[in-house]
């Protein structure tokens, strides 16, 4: 049985009060509670304050390029589909730079879990507007207010057919632990979008803001209805009402299920193919 | 005296010209001859003009020739575009009811294609079968092999489709024997011959990758690399490979980086534009020391360029691709045998040096067929053993406390610049691969001394490679006794090997330095090669003489005399000979 300590690497360099602290702690707790150790879980980090967690978390990991964690994670999963693969990414990272990968990973129902630090800003580059920033958000790169309307990650994932869509709040560690665990245990693409206050560069989407505007989905909420989930996700944009919990979940075949090549073993542990004669005849 | 026969067919795009060409090439090899074929087509699915030509010979052939011996014109454009390649002994097959040919300086054979189609109520795509039947009759072959191929190709579509296709071929065949028996060629009777495979460069890359135990191939379609994707996708289940057609080339290379990190040999393929999108990630693979093989099949750029034509215009781009400084190996096969062997070597080099290896091709090599002994490939594949260098799932040599997990020193500083790579998953260990500069265990660093250690470590791979795996150019002809030495790389080999033969017949002694291992280059060893007092001629299918520049940059060797061609067409043997004899630069 591993401990939080086993997963703890360097001391984090996040700003005091940053929402990333809670997310980092929740990830470690979730891994411990799932019975993982640093050798059994694979993590791919993007670039940003979120990605800097690479040095604070012990695991087989890749600290990737900005925006590219998802395809790295897909490749890992294809090679070793018996292992849990988690992406720790930011909103600019995966809804901006890597937006195309997000869209297509959802379509493929690749069995990876995306933990997104959604703070509406680019923290590491000192505070430009991110794709999730609300229309009109003023920042260094948008001094007159951002012209574009915000990406709605929940709605985007739902409408593209994501099989697990959840949202957490960085001020609620127990809630995040539960969502991350459920996301990792879910077979299929799982999005855990985390509302994360950036105490340094975002004076709008603060802890207070989210405490006021977010609400937990009720115990009785049924997460199997796509229409309901879509209408709740829509309200996030129209009424600034942020749902917390598992918004939608369904079971369907994951990408690797359709690959008969993987029916006997993982790609990395398969025997080498050597029956070349089967192929040669096609070219004669 | 060797015998050579060039068959060429042309017609509207979308009429199956390429398939017809491949069938003809396979029939020729089964009749006991060697072939080279070359396919030209515009970047269109319908309309435009497609041609394919197959050179048949009793000796090995590596390129085509100028004079067409049998030209099959499915429309007038074929005739107009190729009449300058006809001689008095050429045969032209056409439909005199469709268009007239005034000229009388060659043998004319009229086949009523349209009338046959109408009479049989056959689809227009079946015109190819009439043409093939007629062509086989004219070269003196029968329909046995073609009929077998038709049965194989159309078995799933039912006996009616099979018999209709056979019937059309027979109509063309009988028409020749009944009306033109006096022009039938007698020079190519059936010969006993070992079994030959008919492969394009792309096929050879795919077969090389399969032999090399590549387990993941990821790509986004881009001419002229796309058939690697389709070929490997077709074999994926048989060989146990995963083939992913990802959403874009950035995803392509990052998928492969992920799977390679997780321990499986991985490759990607594209042409220049798609490769351009991969470049940031190439640098990532460089610093994170993740093995990856990149198949780069060139076409003329810039940008969309001439998508279906050929050029060697991306060499310096490949060599310089990626921001920052990291080791990279660039190799370029010159023909199909080199392609499958060097592809497997590329996987070895990627693993041994834990860095990107680029295998360069171009449209000419990627899409032209050549024949090669089947036994040569299967024996080679059977004997090939992957060399994975310091990659292992094993940590026996490392002492560790079984109660505790420990950081594996993924980037341990070593004399040869190569660190042991543990395939992730081993209990008791963990590590991270990092796109940031890092210390030996993979943690991020900005310390000057650690930075220098890791830069130096990675750079040492270059010297290790030059000492261990760099290969000097292959010689063709006898450089020491030749007056001319051609210097070239990649697909131009096929033309220059033929040019040397033909120059020899004209009493001119020429040799070739054929470079396959293009980067990095060994300065000391290469300088010696150019100390000979010879007429060196650089030959490249581009306008900047990119290999010449690279050679000069890396070795100080300057080659003044150049033959450069950049109109999208391959360099032809006759152009090289013409240049050498007349010594005028001709593009």
Interface residues (C-beta under 8 A of the other chain):
Chain A: X2 X6 X9 X10 X37 X38 X39 X40 X42 X44 X47 X52 X54 X55 X58 X59 X60 X61 X62 X63 X64 X65 X67 X68 X70 X71 X72 X73 X74 X75 X76 X77 X78 X79 X80 X83 X100 X101 X103 X104 X259 X260 X261 X262 X267 X268 X270 X272 X273 X274 X276 X277 X278 X279 X280 X283 X284
Chain B: X26 X29 X30 X195 X196 X197 X198 X199 X203 X207 X210 X211 X213 X215 X216 X218 X235 X236 X237 X238 X239 X240 X241 X242 X244 X246 X247 X248 X250 X251 X252 X253 X254 X255 X256 X257 X258 X259 X260 X261 X262 X263 X264 X266 X280 X281 X284 X288 X374 X377 X378 X381 X382 X386 X404 X405 X407 X423 X424 X425 X426 X427 X428 X429 X430 X431 X432 X433 X434 X435 X436 X442 X443 X444
